[in-house]
Amino acid sequence: MSSITSTRSYAVDLFRGLTIFAMILVNNPGSWSHLYAPLAHAKWHGWTVTDLIFPFFLIIVGIAIRLSFKDGSKSQLRLSEKHKEIIIRSLKLYGLGLLLGLFYYQFHNPDFSWINDKLMRLRLVGVLHRIALVYLVSTLIFVHVKGKYHGLWFVALLTLYWSLMMLVSYPVSSTEYHQGLLLSGDNLAAYLDHNIIGQAHLYLKNTLPFASDPEGLLSTLPAIASCIGGFFIADILKSNPQPLTQAKQLLLMGITALILAYALEYWIPFNKNLWTPSYVLLAQGFACLILAVTVVITDHLKWRKGTKPLIVFGMNAIALFVLSGIVARIFLMVRVGDLSLKTWLYQWFTMIPVAEKTQSLLFAISFLILMYLPLYWMYQRKYFWKI
């Protein structure tokens, strides 16, 4: 944990805060059976607002990588030191992902075995795991590849990924092979995850013919491209001191990315689980548009009133994600009579005379308010949890 530095971008911190706010909101409804459509992921092809949250976060990671390097910081004299820092930070992020996966125990169930039910079935890929891998590779690319070639890497990663998905065949039985399919549990990414990571360690254990995971190995390639997309945004922010100029260039980049996304969508569907190239461009486009608006409001017009809660969240985004994950699990582990603490608390919200979906949303908002308290305490004391 370290003190907050003064070299941060207000607009980026606000965007980061909005992103992590949305992530915690959609992850903690009162009931998964009662969700407004924009707060749920698309079932397979297509997209909702919720599907943009994770790529936004990776784009922000890319922005942070680009903005964190000062002039001369990529010199050969500092490479070994930088490599060590990158690897350690990645391992910490991955370790936090494992910690959240293991932080659960059914105290009320005498048949529960933490070793058999959690450790031996530990999910080895996930949100923090993917951030760790994406950060590791993206930072190494930034350190070793000249800026003028970042665009080539962006295109190459998307092209390589989609070529593999479409052209490489995989066995589904001793006599049958599939190629180019984009079905849940029946695609090259799922085949690789099932056979390399193993069914027990994946999120979607029951998809057929292969268990799968939305944060699996092969789809990490286009996720890295999403992070590199953050480099392009940071280049605009870093090279243009005038907010209106930044906003215009971000607007142009955003519109271009959206046009390309919808042009590709004819052949390549939007799909978060597969992290398709069209989906990468879709998220890049909307991220640019949101940041363009944010820059105009906060940096040009200086309208920052009411943004403090999002800044508080944005300054400690990883801390919020980990803390919210731990508290959410505690809500499930602690019992009040025959009910989990979460179910017992949610009962109070079901008494509010509004629609069930609104009751579920109010629970999520209340959870966010609870999470805000320790984050605000950290902010007031200028503590920034730096992994």
LINQUI-V997911 format. One line per field, one symbol per residue. ss: DSSP state (h for helix, s for strand, l for the rest). A space follows every 50 residues. Layout:
# LINQUI-V997911
ss: ???
This chain:
# LINQUI-V997911
ss: lssllllllhhhhhhhhhhhhhhhhhhlllllllllhhhlllllllllll hhhhhhhhhhhhhhhhhhlllllllhhhhhhhhhhhhhhhhhhhhhhhhh hhlllllllllllhhhhhhhhlllllhhhhhhhhhhhhhhhhhhllhhhh hhhhhhhhhhhhhhhhhlssslllllssslllsllslhhhhhhhhhllhh hllslllllllslllllllhhhhhhhhhhhhhhhhhhhhlllhhhhhhhh hhhhhhhhhhhhhhllllllllllllhhhhhhhhhhhhhhhhhhhhhhhh lllllllhhhhhhhhlhhhhhhhhhhhhhhhhhlssllsshhhhhhhhhl lllllhhhhhhhhhhhhhhhhhhhhhhhhhllsslll
